[in-house]
Amino acid sequence: MASIKVKLFKNKTYSDGTYPVGYQVIHKLVTRKKILFSIPEKMWDEKNSQVRSQHPDANAFNERLADESARLKTNLFALLKTGKNFSSDDVLNRDENSDTLQQSIINYKNKPGTSYAAIEKYDNLLSKVNEFSKNKVVYFDAIDKKWMDTFKSFIILKYKLKDTTANRNLSNIKTVLVDNNFSNMTVLKYKTPHGEGEIVALDWPDFIKVRDVEISNKNVALDRDIFVFQVYLRGTRIAETLMLQLDKLQGEKIKTWSNKTDKERLIGLDPVIINILSRYVGQSKWYLFPRLKMAPDNPKVNKRYNDHIEAKIAGVNKNLKEAAKLAGVNVRLTTH
């Protein structure tokens, strides 16, 4: 077991007569040190392992010692949970630049083109994670099935959430983890009990199966690709996806418009999406995907056009059931 101790190191004296103060980590007979500041020997309270109040910077120095102690203990706990071998250097050098859930949520919601609704959703998720962790950093390797179970129970009780709403929060966490190449498959495959007929969120491994399965039926393949397009464009609504016109392509970016938020956003295209579009662009006179047959119009004004879109959406969802079956995925797959 590693030991973490704050010390005034008396074996070294600086030219101004002060001694270094910092932390010593010993693990597997290997000792490593981190120096934080230096003070005169008489300003060190050996009994309480802190700077004496007589020092003009006592409060700042002691606060720094407390912060560093919390960081090192958090590092040690996270490393122990991995079950893997680690060194004293690992305990010392694991810092705020390591993979953390909170920072990853922030990075995800701040991506260019993220809708206001999505930003608000991930802000709420960040608040819940901080409340659950008591504002302590959550490292990726501290996240396992037990953590997910406990987090879900906490937010249900704390925020009086329904089970399905709590599950959506967990799904959003998995989305962030996948975006950061998280590899713990137990967490990524995490599922909670659900009632009959409830739509279950598609996890990333199953999504990959759907995305990559070979489909000979051209209509089913088209609707599967439309679904993949939606996912990579961060949940663009199906009606908006079907109505996307050719002039929305701008090099390797695309302009999308949300009827729900009444806002336009410019999104960079993933190579997967570029490959999909290369198969369909040009097959329709107006649209990116050859699904709608009527000329572009305003569905809020033209009921016939709106009915046409609704009928096509029903067809897409029907074909997605077949795509899921071909991929061997036991999930009720829909564009919603």
C-alpha positions as a printed Julia matrix, in Angstrom:
336×3 Matrix{Float64}:
   0.0    0.0     0.0
   1.36   3.43   -0.94
   1.96   6.01    1.8
   1.45   9.74    1.36
   3.05  12.11    3.86
   3.51  15.88    4.06
   6.98  16.87    5.28
   9.45  19.63    5.88
  12.55  18.17    4.23
  15.45  18.98    6.57
  18.07  17.29    4.4
  18.05  20.23    2.01
  18.5   23.94    2.8
  18.01  26.76    0.29
  20.37  29.75    0.08
  17.88  31.94    1.97
  17.93  29.55    4.94
  14.46  28.04    4.25
  13.6   24.37    3.94
  11.4   22.76    1.24
   7.9   21.59    2.18
   5.95  19.09    0.14
   4.71  15.53   -0.14
   6.53  12.25   -0.04
   4.98   9.21   -1.73
   6.38   5.75   -1.04
   5.16   2.73   -2.99
   6.91  -0.59   -3.43
  10.01   0.79   -1.66
  10.31   3.61   -4.2
  10.2    7.16   -2.81
   9.18  10.22   -4.8
   8.81  13.85   -3.65
   6.89  16.91   -4.73
   8.03  20.26   -3.35
   5.35  22.94   -2.99
   7.1   25.84   -1.21
   9.82  26.61    1.35
   9.74  28.16    4.85
  12.07  28.65    7.83
  12.24  25.56   10.03
  10.73  27.39   13.01
   7.57  28.11   10.96
   6.78  24.4    10.58
   4.34  22.73   13.0
   5.61  19.15   13.02
   2.81  17.85   15.26
  -0.02  19.08   13.0
   1.94  18.87    9.72
   1.16  22.44    8.73
   2.63  25.95    8.57
   2.42  27.88   11.83
  -0.06  30.75   11.97
   2.78  33.22   12.61
   3.93  32.88    8.99
   2.46  35.69    6.8
   1.41  33.17    4.13
   0.21  30.46    6.52
  -3.38  30.34    5.26
  -2.39  30.16    1.6
   0.33  27.56    2.21
  -1.91  25.35    4.36
  -4.71  25.55    1.82
  -2.26  24.47   -0.86
  -1.17  21.53    1.3
  -4.8   20.48    1.81
  -5.56  20.69   -1.92
  -2.51  18.64   -2.79
  -3.37  16.05   -0.15
  -6.87  15.66   -1.61
  -5.46  15.37   -5.14
  -2.9   12.7    -4.21
  -5.43  10.67   -2.23
  -7.89  10.85   -5.12
  -5.13   9.71   -7.49
  -4.21   6.81   -5.23
  -7.84   5.69   -4.88
  -8.38   5.82   -8.64
  -5.18   3.84   -9.31
  -6.09   1.21   -6.73
  -9.53   0.77   -8.33
  -7.97  -0.13  -11.67
  -6.42  -3.26  -10.14
  -3.31  -2.6   -12.23
   0.28  -2.06  -11.12
   1.3    1.54  -10.61
   4.28   3.5    -9.33
   4.92   6.39   -6.96
   5.36   8.57  -10.05
   1.84   7.65  -11.17
   0.42   8.9    -7.88
   2.35  12.17   -8.1
   2.01  12.91  -11.8
  -1.63  12.16  -12.36
  -2.99  15.7   -12.53
  -5.92  17.79  -13.71
  -4.96  17.06  -17.31
  -5.82  13.39  -16.83
  -9.11  12.12  -18.21
 -11.86  13.38  -15.95
 -15.61  13.11  -16.39
 -16.31  16.73  -15.48
 -13.81  18.21  -17.94
 -14.97  15.83  -20.66
 -18.59  16.94  -20.21
 -17.46  20.56  -20.52
 -15.44  19.81  -23.65
 -18.32  17.89  -25.2
 -20.93  20.61  -24.68
 -18.54  23.3   -25.95
 -18.01  21.66  -29.33
 -18.72  24.03  -32.25
 -22.3   23.78  -33.47
 -23.74  22.29  -30.29
 -27.35  23.39  -29.88
 -28.52  25.46  -26.92
 -30.75  22.57  -25.83
 -27.77  20.17  -25.79
 -25.6   22.66  -23.88
 -28.33  23.02  -21.26
 -28.7   19.22  -21.03
 -24.99  18.66  -20.41
 -24.81  21.6   -17.99
 -27.5   19.84  -15.95
 -25.57  16.57  -16.15
 -22.39  18.3   -14.97
 -24.28  19.74  -12.01
 -25.55  16.28  -11.04
 -22.07  14.72  -11.32
 -20.55  17.46   -9.14
 -23.33  17.11   -6.58
 -22.84  13.34   -6.5
 -19.03  13.56   -6.21
 -19.18  16.5    -3.76
 -17.24  18.57   -6.3
 -14.34  16.13   -6.36
 -12.79  15.16   -9.68
 -14.1   11.89  -11.17
 -11.38  10.13  -13.14
 -12.38   7.8   -15.96
 -10.83   4.73  -14.36
 -12.92   5.31  -11.24
 -16.07   4.8   -13.31
 -17.35   1.24  -13.23
 -20.72  -0.52  -13.01
 -20.94   0.13   -9.27
 -20.32   3.86   -9.87
 -23.08   3.95  -12.5
 -25.52   2.11  -10.18
 -24.76   4.45   -7.28
 -24.98   7.57   -9.42
 -28.35   6.49  -10.79
 -29.75   5.82   -7.31
 -28.44   9.19   -6.12
 -30.03  11.29   -8.88
 -33.37   9.44   -8.57
 -33.54  10.26   -4.85
 -31.95  13.71   -4.98
 -33.82  15.09   -8.0
 -36.94  12.89   -7.76
 -36.4   11.56  -11.29
 -38.29   8.81  -13.03
 -36.3    5.7   -13.89
 -36.36   6.49  -17.62
 -35.06  10.03  -17.0
 -32.22   8.7   -14.84
 -31.34   6.25  -17.61
 -31.08   9.12  -20.08
 -28.53  10.77  -17.79
 -26.5    7.55  -17.8
 -26.78   7.39  -21.57
 -25.42  10.94  -21.8
 -22.48   9.97  -19.6
 -21.72   7.05  -21.93
 -21.89   9.41  -24.92
 -19.22  11.6   -23.3
 -17.08   8.57  -22.42
 -17.24   7.21  -25.97
 -16.29  10.64  -27.32
 -13.1   10.33  -25.24
 -12.28   6.78  -26.43
 -13.25   5.25  -23.09
 -12.66   1.51  -23.32
 -14.31  -0.09  -20.26
 -16.88  -2.25  -22.05
 -18.67  -3.15  -18.79
 -19.61   0.51  -18.44
 -20.35   1.09  -22.14
 -22.65  -1.95  -22.15
 -24.26  -0.87  -18.89
 -28.01  -1.37  -18.97
 -30.62  -1.04  -16.29
 -33.86  -3.04  -16.01
 -36.62  -1.61  -18.18
 -40.31  -2.19  -18.56
 -42.0   -3.97  -21.43
 -42.3   -1.76  -24.49
 -39.86   0.85  -23.18
 -37.38   2.18  -25.71
 -33.86   1.29  -24.54
 -30.95   3.55  -25.43
 -28.62   2.01  -28.0
 -25.13   1.63  -26.56
 -22.03   2.34  -28.62
 -20.91  -1.26  -29.34
 -24.4   -2.1   -30.65
 -24.45   1.11  -32.67
 -21.19   0.05  -34.35
 -22.81  -3.27  -35.27
 -25.73  -1.45  -36.88
 -23.44   1.04  -38.61
 -21.17  -1.62  -40.13
 -23.55  -4.48  -40.96
 -23.74  -5.38  -44.67
 -27.3   -4.83  -45.97
 -28.31  -5.96  -49.45
 -31.73  -4.27  -49.5
 -31.08  -0.74  -50.83
 -33.99   0.89  -48.98
 -33.02  -0.66  -45.64
 -29.38   0.31  -46.23
 -30.42   3.89  -47.04
 -32.5    4.23  -43.87
 -29.73   2.7   -41.76
 -27.33   5.29  -43.22
 -29.79   8.09  -42.47
 -29.89   6.87  -38.86
 -26.06   6.81  -38.66
 -25.99  10.31  -40.15
 -28.33  11.5   -37.37
 -26.1   10.04  -34.65
 -22.89  11.57  -36.0
 -24.61  14.94  -36.36
 -25.4   14.85  -32.64
 -29.02  13.91  -32.82
 -30.36  15.97  -35.72
 -34.12  15.35  -35.83
 -35.29  12.9   -38.47
 -37.62  15.36  -40.27
 -34.83  17.94  -40.48
 -32.44  15.26  -41.74
 -34.78  14.17  -44.52
 -35.36  17.8   -45.57
 -31.64  18.67  -45.79
 -31.01  20.13  -49.23
 -27.93  19.97  -51.42
 -26.99  23.61  -50.84
 -26.48  22.87  -47.14
 -23.18  21.14  -47.93
 -20.24  23.53  -47.59
 -17.06  21.62  -48.31
 -16.55  19.23  -45.38
 -19.14  21.03  -43.27
 -22.91  21.09  -43.3
 -25.49  23.66  -42.24
 -28.41  22.25  -40.29
 -31.52  24.01  -39.06
 -33.51  23.06  -35.98
 -37.24  23.7   -36.2
 -37.4   23.09  -32.46
 -34.87  25.79  -31.45
 -35.22  27.87  -34.64
 -31.42  28.08  -34.89
 -28.9   27.21  -37.57
 -25.6   25.5   -36.85
 -22.53  24.63  -38.95
 -21.11  21.17  -38.22
 -17.89  19.57  -39.41
 -18.38  16.24  -41.15
 -16.85  13.04  -39.83
 -15.17  10.8   -42.47
 -17.96   8.25  -41.84
 -20.57  10.86  -42.87
 -18.56  11.98  -45.9
 -18.47   8.35  -47.03
 -22.24   7.97  -46.54
 -23.05  11.16  -48.43
 -20.83  10.1   -51.33
 -23.22   7.19  -51.91
 -26.39   9.31  -52.1
 -25.67  12.91  -53.08
 -26.94  13.39  -56.63
 -29.66  10.74  -56.49
 -32.25  13.39  -55.55
 -32.9   16.63  -57.39
 -33.25  18.54  -54.13
 -32.16  16.55  -51.08
 -29.0   14.99  -49.64
 -30.84  11.69  -49.2
 -33.21  10.32  -51.87
 -36.06   9.69  -49.41
 -38.52  12.56  -50.01
 -40.14  12.77  -53.44
 -41.96  16.1   -53.12
 -40.23  19.42  -53.83
 -39.03  21.34  -50.72
 -41.71  23.32  -48.92
 -42.65  24.46  -45.42
 -44.25  21.52  -43.56
 -45.86  23.95  -41.1
 -47.78  25.53  -43.97
 -48.17  22.73  -46.49
 -50.06  19.87  -44.81
 -49.58  17.58  -47.8
 -45.82  18.03  -47.58
 -45.9   17.42  -43.82
 -47.93  14.22  -44.31
 -45.42  13.1   -46.93
 -42.56  13.53  -44.43
 -44.45  11.7   -41.68
 -45.12   8.76  -44.0
 -41.43   8.55  -44.93
 -40.39   8.68  -41.26
 -42.67   5.72  -40.55
 -40.97   3.87  -43.39
 -37.51   4.66  -42.04
 -38.41   3.35  -38.58
 -39.84   0.17  -40.08
 -36.61  -0.45  -41.99
 -34.51   0.26  -38.89
 -36.14  -2.74  -37.21
 -34.86  -4.87  -40.05
 -31.39  -3.28  -39.81
 -31.22  -4.03  -36.07
 -32.26  -7.63  -36.75
 -29.56  -8.04  -39.4
 -26.98  -6.6   -37.01
 -28.03  -8.96  -34.23
 -29.0   -6.08  -31.96
 -31.92  -6.73  -29.61
 -33.04  -3.1   -29.29
 -36.14  -1.3   -30.48
 -34.31   0.92  -32.94
 -35.98   4.19  -33.96
 -34.95   7.59  -35.3
 -36.26   9.33  -32.17
